[in-house]
Amino acid sequence: MEQDRFELNKNLAQMLKGGVIMDVTTPQQAKIAEEAGACAVMALERIPADIRAAGGVSRMSDPKMIKGIQQAVSIPVMAKCRIGHFAEAQILQAIDIDYIDESEVLSPADDKYHIDKTKFAVPFVCGARDLGEALRRINEGAAMIRTKGEPGTGDIVQAVRHMRKMQAEIRRLASLAEDELFEAAKELQVPYELVLYVHRHKKLPVVNFAAGGVATPADAALMMQLGAEGVFVGSGIFKSGDPAKRAAAIVKAVANYNDAKMLAELSEDLGEAMVGINEQEINLLMAERGK
Amino acid sequence: MKIGVLAVQGAFIEHEKALAALGVSCFELRKAGDLKCPFDGLILPGGESTVQNKLLRDLGLFAPLKEKIEKGLPVFGTCAGLLLLAKEIVNDERRCFATMDIVAVRNAYGRQLGSFSAQAEFKGLGLIPLTFIRAPYIAGVGAEAEVLAVADGRIVAARQGRQLVTAFHPELYDDLRVHRYFLETAGAAGS
């Protein structure tokens, strides 16, 4: 992938900032998401909560289903492929997808290698639990990062843990002397140049969103205040009582994440939130997939 | 001089950095209450026009800003901002301010694989770098609007009075010439 293409792909993520990316499974849901103010949609056959409930191997969605969603909305359409499954990624690129999520929500196809994302013209977003994972994915060509959180749970604790850890590690790198960065690169298992970038700019070289467990406007505001540049909402919307209303409220909460008075209004009368599972109650930690 | 930057969604921080580099102060417009602070110009950043259009209305910003633009507030729209200002959009029924007599085509180069960078002559500024991200272009301009840049045979920048639009993203470069051009328009408006 040429540098120019990588820049264009990073730039698209910049345009998504301050926005909410919503999981949708049908063209109708995609329209509800767009009308509620989603800045992009993630097309997938089953939302993470249902993947978790169904068990078994979960794979890339049917391209026909993704195309139906591409036709239904004018905003960017993303789709997920399995970690390391570059053939699924090639298929998604062939149907002109706007962003590929190489995602731990699906069953990993490779337990050692991620996709060499530099070989693709379409952009990739990848999950990360800490700075090392984030920079390793960026080194492989990811143009956007999101926290892994714990998908399909409605429990925000893991996303908070991952975002706090990443921000703390960024602050630590920023505070090091330049001659200490070589050792830091060794510890993080990432190239020196990426460590130097973080040290100098006090941020990741690409946009960083929150994902995994966001269920309420307050969850979204919490992640934004912790330093997320936007939010993915997976199961939280279409597993709730009133998806359109909740989706619109989360969009407004991200735009005004520091305004507690507005957040209070937005949190009123949203109907049933997704039931949710606490992290201690689940058997499968998706965040452990792909390091 | 003080510039208000629409900050409901999109790449507004990049514009704020460009203004800071030019020594101009700015503030973020996120809700109706933010309009209390007086300002001399408005920037509508890149992002998703559908999201921005909805939030402008839901957050009580749409009507007061439209009135200000109609009364001559200098405004600079990039990419999504261009669509918010366009009177006509060929392939979308949604309209926002519709204060500028241009005909736009949304997502005119297709999806992300159609995004590209180029260079083109900008009237009075010389050759400038251009980045198009799922960008629109301008299919035609009315009698009052002036074409400022053409890339690959398509109109990609125009102005009409104190309204300036670009289909590309000057805020993604360190090159500050287009922002300076806008500020000169805003400065000429006085206040």
Interface residues (C-beta under 8 A of the other chain):
Chain A: D4 E7 L8 N9 N11 L12 Q14 M15 L16 K17 G18 G19 E34 E35 G37 A38 C39 A40 Q70 S74 I75 P76 V77 Q93 D96 I97 D98 Y99 A121 V122 P123 A248 V251 K252 V254 A255 N256 D259 M262
Chain B: A7 V8 Q9 G10 A11 F12 I13 E14 R30 K31 G46 G47 E48 T50 V51 K54 L55 D58 L59 C79 A80 D92 R106 N107 G110 R111 Q112 L113 S115 F116 S117 T131 I133 R134 H169 L172
